[in-house]
Amino acid sequence: MAESETYSTLGLYDSAGRDSERPRVLVLLASALERCIQKNERLLDGSRRKDVVTVFHGSRPPSLSIRLYIERIFKYSKCSNSCFVVAYIYMERFLHKMDAYLTSFNVHRLLITNIMVAAKFLDDECYNNAYYAKIGGVSTAEMNRMEMKFLFNLDFRLQVTVEGFRNYCVKLEREGGGECLIDRPIHACGPKEEWQNRSDTQKASTYATYSRRTI
């Protein structure tokens, strides 16, 4: 019962009434990311630590806020609401693998890439890279590079367990209490070895399943 209430609170059951009201998961995700960016940037500014620069870093932070950017993706991508939770999980996996921080310089590109990847993996139909590039305000070539960088760094490890998904939904629900959910990311949703020990054939099968789901 508690699990159903959490999903309902986040708006994960409602993907049909997209024009009526934005699901709460969008607001909570934006809030969680904004809080943690503030914490990370204070940490980086106040120390000698240097962040890892990746293909997701821009030369300057975009003027569009994280919340408005997420709402834009929601409006035009037509992806299922659960994709935003899964994208959140993917973001944490990637940052952990790269030993990088979430900042205002990389959050927008990580979001558009992770949400697109989640939609390709989860939804029966989704738009192609060129369309997502227009939504995200990047070129198609850049969108392709970011997707490949993300996938290969995760070894195409896109599976999310039911328990892992539920745990992240609870984390987002707690955002109302002011928790910082992503600062120095930790590994989540199953041991890394589970995917690393899989054969190349199994990884190729995952890639084939992932790559077919575009329109």
Accessible surface in RSA format (square Angstrom, percent):
REM  Atomic radii and reference values for relative SASA: ProtOr
REM  Chains: A
REM  Algorithm: Lee & Richards
REM  Probe-radius: 1.40
REM  Slices: 20
REM RES _ NUM      All-atoms   Total-Side   Main-Chain    Non-polar    All polar
REM                ABS   REL    ABS   REL    ABS   REL    ABS   REL    ABS   REL
RES MET A   1   178.00  92.2 133.85  88.6  44.16 105.1 116.79  99.3  61.21  81.1
RES ALA A   2    75.42  69.3  68.32 105.4   7.10  16.2  69.86  98.4   5.56  14.7
RES GLU A   3    67.25  38.6  60.13  45.5   7.11  16.9  21.93  42.4  45.32  37.0
RES SER A   4    51.67  43.7  50.80  67.8   0.86   2.0  19.99  42.6  31.68  44.4
RES GLU A   5   101.43  58.2  97.44  73.7   3.99   9.5  37.95  73.4  63.48  51.8
RES THR A   6    10.64   7.6  10.54  10.7   0.10   0.2   0.44   0.6  10.20  15.4
RES TYR A   7    25.18  11.8  25.18  14.3   0.00   0.0  22.71  17.1   2.47   3.0
RES SER A   8    68.17  57.6  52.91  70.6  15.26  35.2  15.66  33.3  52.51  73.6
RES THR A   9    55.91  39.8  39.23  39.8  16.68  39.8  28.50  38.3  27.41  41.4
RES LEU A  10     0.00   0.0   0.00   0.0   0.00   0.0   0.00   0.0   0.00   0.0
RES GLY A  11    13.92  17.2   0.00   N/A  13.92  17.2  13.92  38.2   0.00   0.0
RES LEU A  12    19.48  10.9   5.24   3.7  14.25  35.8   5.24   3.7  14.25  38.3
RES TYR A  13   140.86  65.8 107.58  61.2  33.28  86.6  98.62  74.1  42.25  52.1
RES ASP A  14    70.24  49.2  61.79  61.5   8.45  20.0  31.56  74.3  38.68  38.6
RES SER A  15    47.03  39.7  36.60  48.8  10.43  24.0  30.58  65.1  16.44  23.0
RES ALA A  16   102.58  94.3  66.90 103.2  35.68  81.2  76.35 107.5  26.22  69.5
RES GLY A  17    28.09  34.6   0.00   N/A  28.09  34.6  26.68  73.2   1.41   3.2
RES ARG A  18    40.80  17.1  27.56  14.1  13.23  31.5  27.65  37.8  13.14   8.0
RES ASP A  19   141.93  99.4 105.61 105.1  36.33  85.9  42.31  99.6  99.62  99.4
RES SER A  20    95.43  80.6  55.02  73.4  40.42  93.1  55.05 117.2  40.39  56.6
RES GLU A  21   134.73  77.3 122.39  92.6  12.34  29.4  44.52  86.1  90.21  73.7
RES ARG A  22   126.56  53.1 112.17  57.2  14.39  34.3  18.94  25.9 107.63  65.2
RES PRO A  23    12.92   9.4   4.70   4.3   8.22  29.9  12.92  10.7   0.00   0.0
RES ARG A  24   102.22  42.9  94.99  48.4   7.23  17.2  41.53  56.8  60.68  36.8
RES VAL A  25     0.00   0.0   0.00   0.0   0.00   0.0   0.00   0.0   0.00   0.0
RES LEU A  26     0.77   0.4   0.58   0.4   0.19   0.5   0.58   0.4   0.19   0.5
RES VAL A  27    50.56  33.3  49.82  45.1   0.74   1.8  49.82  43.3   0.74   2.0
RES LEU A  28     9.54   5.3   9.54   6.8   0.00   0.0   9.54   6.7   0.00   0.0
RES LEU A  29     0.41   0.2   0.41   0.3   0.00   0.0   0.41   0.3   0.00   0.0
RES ALA A  30     1.49   1.4   1.49   2.3   0.00   0.0   1.49   2.1   0.00   0.0
RES SER A  31    31.04  26.2  28.56  38.1   2.48   5.7  16.51  35.2  14.53  20.4
RES ALA A  32     0.53   0.5   0.15   0.2   0.38   0.9   0.35   0.5   0.19   0.5
RES LEU A  33     0.00   0.0   0.00   0.0   0.00   0.0   0.00   0.0   0.00   0.0
RES GLU A  34    60.73  34.9  58.55  44.3   2.18   5.2  22.36  43.2  38.37  31.3
RES ARG A  35   101.62  42.7  96.01  48.9   5.61  13.4  22.22  30.4  79.40  48.1
RES CYS A  36     0.00   0.0   0.00   0.0   0.00   0.0   0.00   0.0   0.00   0.0
RES ILE A  37    10.32   5.9  10.32   7.7   0.00   0.0  10.32   7.4   0.00   0.0
RES GLN A  38   105.74  59.1 100.97  73.8   4.77  11.4  30.29  64.5  75.45  57.2
RES LYS A  39    91.10  44.4  89.60  55.0   1.49   3.6  53.52  48.2  37.57  40.0
RES ASN A  40     0.87   0.6   0.87   0.8   0.00   0.0   0.00   0.0   0.87   0.8
RES GLU A  41    47.88  27.5  47.25  35.7   0.62   1.5  20.46  39.6  27.41  22.4
RES ARG A  42   160.28  67.3 147.49  75.2  12.79  30.5  76.24 104.2  84.04  50.9
RES LEU A  43    70.18  39.1  62.28  44.6   7.90  19.9  69.68  48.9   0.51   1.4
RES LEU A  44    26.53  14.8  19.34  13.8   7.19  18.1  19.34  13.6   7.19  19.3
RES ASP A  45   125.80  88.1  91.44  91.0  34.35  81.2  32.82  77.2  92.98  92.7
RES GLY A  46    70.73  87.2   0.00   N/A  70.73  87.2  36.01  98.8  34.72  77.8
RES SER A  47    44.91  38.0  20.50  27.4  24.42  56.2  30.90  65.8  14.01  19.6
RES ARG A  48   238.12 100.0 210.46 107.3  27.65  65.8  88.13 120.5 149.98  90.9
RES ARG A  49   132.97  55.8 116.20  59.2  16.77  39.9  39.92  54.6  93.05  56.4
RES LYS A  50   189.91  92.6 161.31  99.0  28.60  68.1 107.16  96.5  82.75  88.1
RES ASP A  51    31.49  22.1  14.10  14.0  17.39  41.1  14.08  33.1  17.42  17.4
RES VAL A  52    56.52  37.2  50.93  46.1   5.58  13.5  56.52  49.1   0.00   0.0
RES VAL A  53   119.55  78.7  92.81  84.0  26.74  64.4  92.81  80.6  26.74  72.5
RES THR A  54    16.87  12.0   3.23   3.3  13.64  32.5   9.97  13.4   6.90  10.4
RES VAL A  55    50.05  32.9  30.32  27.4  19.73  47.5  41.18  35.8   8.86  24.0
RES PHE A  56     0.22   0.1   0.22   0.1   0.00   0.0   0.22   0.1   0.00   0.0
RES HIS A  57    37.91  20.7  17.95  12.5  19.95  51.0  17.28  17.8  20.63  24.0
RES GLY A  58    13.81  17.0   0.00   N/A  13.81  17.0   6.13  16.8   7.67  17.2
RES SER A  59   108.47  91.7  65.46  87.4  43.01  99.1  58.79 125.2  49.68  69.6
RES ARG A  60   179.48  75.4 173.17  88.3   6.30  15.0  58.04  79.3 121.44  73.6
RES PRO A  61    58.21  42.4  45.76  41.7  12.45  45.2  45.76  37.8  12.45  77.4
RES PRO A  62    53.53  39.0  30.80  28.1  22.73  82.6  41.46  34.2  12.07  75.0
RES SER A  63   126.04 106.5  82.25 109.8  43.79 100.9  58.55 124.7  67.49  94.5
RES LEU A  64    67.24  37.4  62.26  44.5   4.98  12.5  65.60  46.1   1.63   4.4
RES SER A  65    51.00  43.1  38.72  51.7  12.28  28.3  46.12  98.2   4.88   6.8
RES ILE A  66    14.68   8.4  13.14   9.8   1.54   3.7  13.14   9.5   1.54   4.2
RES ARG A  67   109.89  46.1 109.85  56.0   0.03   0.1  27.74  37.9  82.15  49.8
RES LEU A  68    95.65  53.3  92.18  65.9   3.47   8.7  92.18  64.7   3.47   9.3
RES TYR A  69    12.06   5.6  12.06   6.9   0.00   0.0  10.21   7.7   1.85   2.3
RES ILE A  70     0.22   0.1   0.22   0.2   0.00   0.0   0.22   0.2   0.00   0.0
RES GLU A  71    23.68  13.6  22.42  17.0   1.26   3.0   5.56  10.7  18.12  14.8
RES ARG A  72    91.79  38.5  86.20  43.9   5.59  13.3  23.34  31.9  68.46  41.5
RES ILE A  73     0.00   0.0   0.00   0.0   0.00   0.0   0.00   0.0   0.00   0.0
RES PHE A  74     7.36   3.7   7.36   4.6   0.00   0.0   7.36   4.5   0.00   0.0
RES LYS A  75   112.91  55.1 107.11  65.7   5.80  13.8  63.82  57.4  49.09  52.3
RES TYR A  76    84.86  39.6  83.81  47.7   1.05   2.7  53.70  40.4  31.16  38.4
RES SER A  77     3.36   2.8   0.00   0.0   3.36   7.7   0.00   0.0   3.36   4.7
RES LYS A  78   113.32  55.3  90.82  55.7  22.50  53.6  59.58  53.6  53.74  57.2
RES CYS A  79     2.92   2.2   0.01   0.0   2.91   6.9   2.90   7.3   0.02   0.0
RES SER A  80    32.86  27.8  28.52  38.1   4.34  10.0  28.76  61.2   4.10   5.7
RES ASN A  81     1.39   1.0   1.10   1.1   0.29   0.7   0.00   0.0   1.39   1.3
RES SER A  82    31.24  26.4  30.86  41.2   0.38   0.9  12.79  27.2  18.46  25.9
RES CYS A  83     0.00   0.0   0.00   0.0   0.00   0.0   0.00   0.0   0.00   0.0
RES PHE A  84     0.00   0.0   0.00   0.0   0.00   0.0   0.00   0.0   0.00   0.0
RES VAL A  85     0.00   0.0   0.00   0.0   0.00   0.0   0.00   0.0   0.00   0.0
RES VAL A  86     3.80   2.5   3.80   3.4   0.00   0.0   3.80   3.3   0.00   0.0
RES ALA A  87     0.39   0.4   0.32   0.5   0.08   0.2   0.39   0.6   0.00   0.0
RES TYR A  88     1.12   0.5   0.00   0.0   1.12   2.9   0.93   0.7   0.19   0.2
RES ILE A  89     0.22   0.1   0.01   0.0   0.21   0.5   0.01   0.0   0.21   0.6
RES TYR A  90     0.15   0.1   0.15   0.1   0.00   0.0   0.00   0.0   0.15   0.2
RES MET A  91     0.41   0.2   0.41   0.3   0.00   0.0   0.41   0.3   0.00   0.0
RES GLU A  92     2.02   1.2   2.02   1.5   0.00   0.0   0.29   0.6   1.74   1.4
RES ARG A  93     2.07   0.9   0.73   0.4   1.34   3.2   0.05   0.1   2.02   1.2
RES PHE A  94     1.69   0.8   1.69   1.0   0.00   0.0   1.69   1.0   0.00   0.0
RES LEU A  95     1.53   0.9   1.11   0.8   0.42   1.1   1.11   0.8   0.42   1.1
RES HIS A  96    67.78  37.0  55.88  38.8  11.90  30.5  40.45  41.7  27.33  31.8
RES LYS A  97    84.86  41.4  59.50  36.5  25.36  60.4  49.90  44.9  34.96  37.2
RES MET A  98    36.16  18.7  26.15  17.3  10.00  23.8  24.21  20.6  11.95  15.8
RES ASP A  99    83.96  58.8  79.52  79.1   4.44  10.5  26.84  63.2  57.12  57.0
RES ALA A 100     0.97   0.9   0.87   1.3   0.10   0.2   0.87   1.2   0.10   0.3
RES TYR A 101     6.92   3.2   6.92   3.9   0.00   0.0   5.94   4.5   0.98   1.2
RES LEU A 102     0.00   0.0   0.00   0.0   0.00   0.0   0.00   0.0   0.00   0.0
RES THR A 103     6.24   4.4   6.24   6.3   0.00   0.0   5.27   7.1   0.97   1.5
RES SER A 104    26.83  22.7  26.58  35.5   0.25   0.6  21.90  46.6   4.94   6.9
RES PHE A 105    79.34  39.7  76.71  47.5   2.63   6.8  77.26  46.8   2.08   5.9
RES ASN A 106     2.36   1.6   2.01   1.9   0.35   0.8   0.50   1.2   1.87   1.8
RES VAL A 107     0.35   0.2   0.35   0.3   0.00   0.0   0.35   0.3   0.00   0.0
RES HIS A 108    13.72   7.5  13.10   9.1   0.62   1.6  12.99  13.4   0.73   0.8
RES ARG A 109    50.70  21.3  50.24  25.6   0.46   1.1   3.63   5.0  47.07  28.5
RES LEU A 110     1.03   0.6   1.03   0.7   0.00   0.0   1.03   0.7   0.00   0.0
RES LEU A 111     1.03   0.6   1.03   0.7   0.00   0.0   1.03   0.7   0.00   0.0
RES ILE A 112     0.02   0.0   0.02   0.0   0.00   0.0   0.02   0.0   0.00   0.0
RES THR A 113     0.00   0.0   0.00   0.0   0.00   0.0   0.00   0.0   0.00   0.0
RES ASN A 114     0.00   0.0   0.00   0.0   0.00   0.0   0.00   0.0   0.00   0.0
RES ILE A 115     0.00   0.0   0.00   0.0   0.00   0.0   0.00   0.0   0.00   0.0
RES MET A 116     0.00   0.0   0.00   0.0   0.00   0.0   0.00   0.0   0.00   0.0
RES VAL A 117     0.00   0.0   0.00   0.0   0.00   0.0   0.00   0.0   0.00   0.0
RES ALA A 118     0.00   0.0   0.00   0.0   0.00   0.0   0.00   0.0   0.00   0.0
RES ALA A 119     0.00   0.0   0.00   0.0   0.00   0.0   0.00   0.0   0.00   0.0
RES LYS A 120    11.87   5.8  11.87   7.3   0.00   0.0   0.00   0.0  11.87  12.6
RES PHE A 121    33.06  16.5  29.72  18.4   3.34   8.7  29.74  18.0   3.33   9.5
RES LEU A 122    74.03  41.2  48.45  34.7  25.58  64.3  50.08  35.2  23.95  64.4
RES ASP A 123    19.59  13.7  15.39  15.3   4.20   9.9  12.63  29.7   6.96   6.9
RES ASP A 124   136.92  95.9 113.05 112.5  23.87  56.4  34.61  81.5 102.31 102.0
RES GLU A 125   119.73  68.7 103.90  78.6  15.84  37.7  27.14  52.5  92.59  75.6
RES CYS A 126     6.40   4.8   1.34   1.5   5.06  11.9   6.40  16.2   0.00   0.0
RES TYR A 127    69.12  32.3  69.12  39.3   0.00   0.0  33.50  25.2  35.62  43.9
RES ASN A 128    67.88  46.8  67.55  65.3   0.33   0.8  18.24  43.9  49.64  48.0
RES ASN A 129    19.40  13.4  18.41  17.8   0.99   2.4  10.11  24.3   9.30   9.0
RES ALA A 130    39.67  36.5  37.74  58.2   1.93   4.4  37.74  53.1   1.93   5.1
RES TYR A 131    70.42  32.9  67.52  38.4   2.90   7.6  53.54  40.2  16.88  20.8
RES TYR A 132     0.14   0.1   0.14   0.1   0.00   0.0   0.00   0.0   0.14   0.2
RES ALA A 133     1.78   1.6   1.74   2.7   0.04   0.1   1.74   2.5   0.04   0.1
RES LYS A 134   157.46  76.8 143.20  87.9  14.26  33.9  92.81  83.5  64.65  68.9
RES ILE A 135     5.95   3.4   4.52   3.4   1.43   3.5   5.03   3.6   0.92   2.5
RES GLY A 136     9.62  11.9   0.00   N/A   9.62  11.9   0.57   1.6   9.05  20.3
RES GLY A 137    68.65  84.7   0.00   N/A  68.65  84.7  37.14 101.9  31.51  70.6
RES VAL A 138    23.98  15.8   6.40   5.8  17.57  42.3  14.21  12.3   9.76  26.5
RES SER A 139    63.17  53.4  48.79  65.1  14.38  33.1  50.85 108.3  12.32  17.3
RES THR A 140    58.60  41.7  54.11  54.9   4.50  10.7  36.66  49.2  21.94  33.2
RES ALA A 141    55.38  50.9  48.27  74.5   7.11  16.2  52.19  73.5   3.19   8.4
RES GLU A 142    31.31  18.0  31.31  23.7   0.00   0.0   5.36  10.4  25.95  21.2
RES MET A 143     0.00   0.0   0.00   0.0   0.00   0.0   0.00   0.0   0.00   0.0
RES ASN A 144    61.43  42.4  61.04  59.0   0.39   0.9  22.58  54.3  38.85  37.6
RES ARG A 145   135.66  57.0 127.86  65.2   7.80  18.6  66.18  90.5  69.47  42.1
RES MET A 146     0.00   0.0   0.00   0.0   0.00   0.0   0.00   0.0   0.00   0.0
RES GLU A 147     9.58   5.5   9.58   7.2   0.00   0.0   0.12   0.2   9.46   7.7
RES MET A 148    69.53  36.0  68.88  45.6   0.64   1.5  51.27  43.6  18.25  24.2
RES LYS A 149    76.20  37.2  69.03  42.4   7.17  17.1  31.45  28.3  44.75  47.7
RES PHE A 150     0.00   0.0   0.00   0.0   0.00   0.0   0.00   0.0   0.00   0.0
RES LEU A 151     0.00   0.0   0.00   0.0   0.00   0.0   0.00   0.0   0.00   0.0
RES PHE A 152   126.44  63.3 116.11  71.9  10.33  26.9 116.37  70.6  10.07  28.8
RES ASN A 153    31.07  21.4  25.61  24.7   5.47  13.2   5.84  14.1  25.23  24.4
RES LEU A 154     4.43   2.5   0.67   0.5   3.76   9.5   3.17   2.2   1.27   3.4
RES ASP A 155    44.56  31.2  40.74  40.6   3.82   9.0   4.78  11.3  39.78  39.7
RES PHE A 156    20.74  10.4  20.74  12.8   0.00   0.0  20.74  12.6   0.00   0.0
RES ARG A 157    24.43  10.3  24.43  12.5   0.00   0.0   9.75  13.3  14.68   8.9
RES LEU A 158     0.47   0.3   0.04   0.0   0.43   1.1   0.04   0.0   0.43   1.2
RES GLN A 159    61.94  34.6  56.88  41.6   5.06  12.0  44.34  94.4  17.60  13.3
RES VAL A 160    37.88  24.9   8.26   7.5  29.62  71.4   8.73   7.6  29.15  79.1
RES THR A 161    64.74  46.0  56.77  57.6   7.97  19.0  60.36  81.1   4.39   6.6
RES VAL A 162   110.80  72.9 103.88  94.0   6.91  16.7 107.53  93.4   3.27   8.9
RES GLU A 163   104.48  60.0 102.33  77.4   2.15   5.1  21.16  40.9  83.32  68.0
RES GLY A 164     5.23   6.4   0.00   N/A   5.23   6.4   4.85  13.3   0.38   0.9
RES PHE A 165    33.56  16.8  33.56  20.8   0.00   0.0  33.56  20.3   0.00   0.0
RES ARG A 166    73.24  30.7  73.24  37.3   0.00   0.0  16.13  22.0  57.10  34.6
RES ASN A 167    71.85  49.5  69.06  66.7   2.79   6.7  17.37  41.8  54.48  52.7
RES TYR A 168     4.46   2.1   4.46   2.5   0.00   0.0   4.46   3.4   0.00   0.0
RES CYS A 169     0.00   0.0   0.00   0.0   0.00   0.0   0.00   0.0   0.00   0.0
RES VAL A 170    44.41  29.2  44.41  40.2   0.00   0.0  44.41  38.6   0.00   0.0
RES LYS A 171    52.39  25.6  52.39  32.1   0.00   0.0  40.71  36.6  11.68  12.4
RES LEU A 172     0.00   0.0   0.00   0.0   0.00   0.0   0.00   0.0   0.00   0.0
RES GLU A 173    58.02  33.3  48.33  36.6   9.69  23.1  17.01  32.9  41.02  33.5
RES ARG A 174   132.41  55.6 122.91  62.7   9.50  22.6  35.67  48.8  96.74  58.6
RES GLU A 175     2.60   1.5   1.21   0.9   1.39   3.3   1.21   2.3   1.39   1.1
RES GLY A 176    61.21  75.5   0.00   N/A  61.21  75.5  29.10  79.8  32.12  71.9
RES GLY A 177    72.67  89.6   0.00   N/A  72.67  89.6  36.68 100.7  35.99  80.6
RES GLY A 178    29.67  36.6   0.00   N/A  29.67  36.6   9.80  26.9  19.87  44.5
RES GLU A 179    82.94  47.6  75.44  57.1   7.51  17.9  37.48  72.5  45.47  37.1
RES CYS A 180    44.70  33.8  18.84  21.0  25.86  60.8  18.77  47.6  25.93  28.0
RES LEU A 181    20.70  11.5   5.41   3.9  15.30  38.5   8.57   6.0  12.13  32.7
RES ILE A 182     1.23   0.7   0.40   0.3   0.82   2.0   1.18   0.8   0.05   0.1
RES ASP A 183    44.38  31.1  43.99  43.8   0.39   0.9   2.60   6.1  41.78  41.7
RES ARG A 184    94.31  39.6  85.13  43.4   9.19  21.9  51.94  71.0  42.37  25.7
RES PRO A 185    10.97   8.0   1.07   1.0   9.90  36.0   4.13   3.4   6.84  42.5
RES ILE A 186   114.01  64.9 112.84  84.1   1.16   2.8 113.65  81.8   0.35   1.0
RES HIS A 187    50.71  27.7  31.02  21.6  19.69  50.4  29.52  30.4  21.18  24.6
RES ALA A 188    15.57  14.3   8.22  12.7   7.35  16.7  15.57  21.9   0.00   0.0
RES CYS A 189    20.61  15.6   0.00   0.0  20.61  48.4   4.26  10.8  16.35  17.6
RES GLY A 190    29.07  35.8   0.00   N/A  29.07  35.8  16.55  45.4  12.51  28.0
RES PRO A 191    83.14  60.6  71.01  64.7  12.13  44.1  79.69  65.8   3.45  21.5
RES LYS A 192    68.43  33.4  66.77  41.0   1.66   3.9  30.35  27.3  38.08  40.6
RES GLU A 193    98.03  56.3  98.03  74.2   0.00   0.0  47.60  92.1  50.43  41.2
RES GLU A 194    88.85  51.0  74.35  56.2  14.50  34.5  40.84  79.0  48.01  39.2
RES TRP A 195     5.29   2.1   5.20   2.5   0.09   0.2   5.27   2.8   0.02   0.0
RES GLN A 196    83.83  46.9  64.03  46.8  19.79  47.1  20.17  42.9  63.65  48.3
RES ASN A 197   122.92  84.8  89.57  86.6  33.35  80.3  31.16  75.0  91.76  88.7
RES ARG A 198    69.67  29.3  59.25  30.2  10.42  24.8  12.00  16.4  57.67  35.0
RES SER A 199    56.10  47.4  44.07  58.8  12.03  27.7  49.55 105.5   6.55   9.2
RES ASP A 200   115.85  81.2 107.89 107.4   7.96  18.8  38.22  90.0  77.63  77.4
RES THR A 201   107.06  76.1 101.38 102.8   5.69  13.6  69.93  93.9  37.13  56.1
RES GLN A 202    93.51  52.3  88.84  64.9   4.67  11.1  31.04  66.1  62.47  47.4
RES LYS A 203    48.22  23.5  47.26  29.0   0.95   2.3  20.81  18.7  27.40  29.2
RES ALA A 204    60.56  55.7  49.79  76.8  10.78  24.5  56.62  79.7   3.95  10.5
RES SER A 205    67.04  56.7  58.16  77.6   8.88  20.4  31.05  66.1  35.99  50.4
RES THR A 206    12.75   9.1   7.94   8.0   4.81  11.5   5.49   7.4   7.26  11.0
RES TYR A 207    94.02  43.9  94.02  53.5   0.00   0.0  56.35  42.3  37.67  46.4
RES ALA A 208    40.10  36.9  37.26  57.5   2.84   6.5  40.10  56.5   0.00   0.0
RES THR A 209    40.86  29.1  40.51  41.1   0.35   0.8  23.58  31.7  17.29  26.1
RES TYR A 210     2.89   1.4   2.89   1.6   0.00   0.0   2.89   2.2   0.00   0.0
RES SER A 211    46.67  39.4  29.67  39.6  16.99  39.1  21.08  44.9  25.58  35.8
RES ARG A 212   167.80  70.5 140.85  71.8  26.95  64.2  72.24  98.7  95.56  57.9
RES ARG A 213    77.71  32.6  73.79  37.6   3.92   9.3  13.83  18.9  63.88  38.7
RES THR A 214    50.02  35.6  30.67  31.1  19.35  46.1   6.22   8.4  43.79  66.2
RES ILE A 215   108.06  61.5  67.47  50.3  40.59  97.8 103.99  74.9   4.07  11.0
END  Absolute sums over single chains surface
CHAIN  1 A    10575.6       8670.1       1905.4       5582.4       4993.1
END  Absolute sums over all chains
TOTAL         10575.6       8670.1       1905.4       5582.4       4993.1
